[in-house]
Amino acid sequence: MLSKPDPSWAGRTGHVHKAVAEDFPDLCNHQVYACGNPAMVKAASTAFVTSHQLSDEEFYADPFVASGNQLAQINV
């Protein structure tokens, strides 16, 4: 999945968590492991827990922050 695809790209586009939500509308028997941009991780957590029956305890995350920056507290 790509957010900003090249014009020749023929695959899916958009945010990864939205594709997961389309393909798996019920995540009650799943675990999710998300890593990457903190905003994406937060959006995935919110969507999966509030709208796709994922237990809060089954969402694991590693939000990436730039090297050298002070780590910010993120609650996912």
N, C-alpha and C positions, 0 to 999 in steps of 0.2 A: 504494500500500500504506500502511496505517496500523497503528500499534501500538495506538492507543486510539481506535477509530472511534466516531462518533456512531451511535446506534441505527438511524438511517435509512440508513446506509452499506450499499450492496449489493455493493461490490467486494471484492477480496482484502484480507486483513488479516494482520498479522504483520510480521516483519522482512524487509526487502528482500532481504538476501543469501540468506535461506532460500527465497524465491520464485525467485530466480535459480538456485539449486541444484536446485530441483524442475524448472524449465523447461530447464536446460542441465546435465545430469548429467556431461557430458564437456566440459571447457573447454580441452582440450589445444591447440586451434587458435585460441584467443581471447586477447585482452588485456582486462584489467579495470582500470577507472579508478574509484576509490572516494574519496568525500569526505564529511565529516560528523563525527559523534561519534567520538572516538578508539576507544572500546570497540567500536562497530559496524565501524569500519575493520579493527580487529584480528580481530574474529570472522569477517569476510568473508575476510580473507587466510588465516587458519588453515583455514577450511572449504574454500575453493577450492583451496588448494595441497595440503592433506593428503588430501582426499576427492574432488576433482573434476578431477584431472590438470592443473591450471593450473601452468605453470612459474612459479617464484618471480620470475623476471626479467620476467614479463608482468603483474605486479600493480603498479599505480601508485596512490599514495595521497596525499591531502591532508587529514589529520585536522584538524578545526577545534578551536581553543581559544578561550576567552573573551578578549576584548580586555583588556589591562592585566595579565593573568596572565603570569607567567614561562613561556615555552614549555618544555614537558616533552619530553624525548627519548622518542620512541616508535619501536620497531622493529616494522615490519610486514612 
